[in-house]
Every structure is written in structure tokens, then in C-alpha cells.
């Protein structure tokens, strides 16, 4: 019975450490916003901190740290396809289909009469 209690106390201690780490990383995020970094530096730092925080949440609170290999393979495919879909969206935003015109504002259509 004492083994079971010891395991629970160890898990609770781990959750507290992860919670304090998330709180510290949130403070780091807020502190970095006051450093007035250039845009590229700010994005890199923000994405790094967000990746670490997301990894902590996924590993400990979602219990992915103790999962089998299949879960990691699915996770890798998910990240790969997410990145692919985001890049397709970014790369296709400047491509227009032949014969079409992208309207950037509503002021271009004023004065035209459509029947």
C-alpha cells in the first residue's frame, strides 16, 4: 500500500514541477515582450517558448511521454501534414486562376453597374 502512495506522491510532484515550469515560461513570454526585439527575433523566441510549453503539456498532462511508438508516428505525420497545409496556404495566396482578378478593396467596384 505504501508503494501505491509513493507512486501517487511522485506523480503529484511531477505535475507540480511541470505546472511551475509552465508558469515560469509564461513569465518569460511576458518578459520577452518588453525587450523590444526585432520582429524576427521576437517570433523565434515566442515560437521556441510556445513549443516548449506545448511539449510539456502534451508529454505530462496528456500522458504522451509514456505512449507507444504508434502514437509518436501519428504525431509526426500530423505535424508534417499541418506544416504542408500551412505552406500550401501561404504559397497559394498569391496565385490567381487565369482569367480571374483578386479584388483588394470594395472601392474598385463602386461606380460600376451590374445588370
N, C-alpha and C positions, 0 to 999 in steps of 0.2 A: 504494500500500500504506500509506503514512503517513497518507493521508486516512482510511482504514478504522480505523487505530489511534487516530487523533484522535477519531473518532466514538465509539468504544468508551470511551475515557477520559472523554469528555464525558457519556456515559450513566452511567458509574460514578460520576462526580462528582455528577450529579443524584440518583442513588439514595442516595448518602451524605448529601446535603443533606436529602432527604425523610426518611431514617432518623433523622437528628439532630433534625429538626423534630418527628417523632413522639415521640421520647424527651423532648424539651422540653415538648411538650403533655401527655405523661403526668405529668411532674413538676408542671406547672401544675394538673392534675386533682387530684393528691395534695395539693398545697399549698392549693388551694381548700377541700378537705375540712376543713382545720384552721382556716379562717377563721370558722367558726360563723355562716354566713349563715342567713337565714330560709329556710324550705322553698322558697318560690317563687324566690328569688334563686339558691339552690343548684341547683335544677332548670334554670333558664335558663342558668346558666354551664356546667353539666355537658352540657346538650344542645348548646350552642354549640361547646364543645371537641370533643365527640364528632362533630359534623357536620364540623368542620374536619379532624379526623383521618380520618374515613371518606372524605371527599372526596380527601384526599391519597393514601390507599391506592387508591381507585378510579381516580384520574387517572393515577398514576405506576406503581404495581405491577400494576394490571390493564390498563394502557395505554389507558384510555378517553379520555385527553386528545388522542389522535391519531385517534380514530374518526370515522366519517362521521356525517351528520345523523340517519340512521335509528336509530342506537344511542341518541342523545340523546332522540329521540321515544319510543322504547320505555322508556327510563329514566324519563321524565316520566310516562308512563302508569302505570308500575309504582308510582312514588311516589304518584300520585293514587289508584290503586285500593287501595294499602296504607293510606293515610290514611282512605279511605272505609270500608274493612273495620274498621279500629280504631274509627272513630266509630260505626259501626253496633253494634259490640260494646258500647261504652260506653253508648250511648243505649238499647239494648235490655235492659240488665241490670236495669232497674227495671220493666220491663213484664211483667206476668203475663197469661197467656192466661185469658180469662173462665172461671171455674169451677175454676181451679187455685189452689193455695196453695203458696208457696215456703216450704220448711221450713228454718229457720235453724240449728236445733240438733237433736241427737238426743234431747234431754231432753223434747221435746214428744210424742214417740211412746211413751215409756215409760209403762206402766200401761194402754195400750190393747191389747186382744186382737183379733187379726185371724184370721178363720176362712176 
